Amino acid sequence: MVKDLVFVLEDEEDVAQTMCDALLRFDYAAERFSRGREMLREVSRRRPAVCLLDLGLPDLDGLDVLRRLQESGVPAIVVTGRGDLTDRVLGLELGADDYIVKPFEPRELVARIGSVLRRLSRSAAVGARVADFSGWTFEPDAHTVTSAAGCTVTLSRAETQLLEVFARAANRVLSREFILDAIGAGPTFDRTIDVRVSRLRQKLERDPQRPEIIRTVYGSGYLFASTVVWTEGR
């Protein structure tokens, strides 16, 4: 059986060893890097199942590394001592699939990896499909929406994930709890939902201040007010 390969980017030897030991114990293949450039070069050669990423690196800003991983489509879990809410929100919005603050329990780390991989597996199992709504064509696999005029807008993984939840539950009021459950996330993500919605509105709405597609239902959640037609990928 081929093991899922996990890249560990961590410059603290003892922390990196703890992470690698936990991964090996739970049947993952682990490879450790202490420099961001080194790991990014290897990502271009071999695609890991997921990267565990420290933000405090000696050669690059961890958020820049995260942005590069997002562009290459490689899943990433931030594991860092920078637990400030601003850093968490920024990390998640740049495409992190989860965020763990040090110190952590090895079992929690392994559980978070399993959750991310299961979520990605479920998304892939849906198949290559596109959704048409309100003059837009949404392609989840490509992380894009294209207008009727042919203008293509790129979405982050976080935006794609949320838009797919909305598009698959159109014309229903979705609570925060429903959205968190649908994206397979815990309370860590709760405060980022509003940020994601705001960014989607900037890209989809004619007037983001008066949204017609993604509407706020005060005290209840959000409503994706559009007719959505799903078809096989084009």
Secondary structure by P-SEA (a helix, b strand, c coil): cccbbbbbbcccaaaaaaaaaaaaaabbbbbbbccaaaaaaaaacccccccccccccccccaaaaaaaaaaabbbbbbbcccccaaaaaaaaaacccccccccccaaaaaaaaaaaaaaaaaaaaccbbbbbcccbbbbccccccccccbbbbbbcaaaaaaaaaaaacccccccaaaaaaaaccccccccaaaaaaaaaaacccccccccccccccccbbbbbcbbbbbbccc
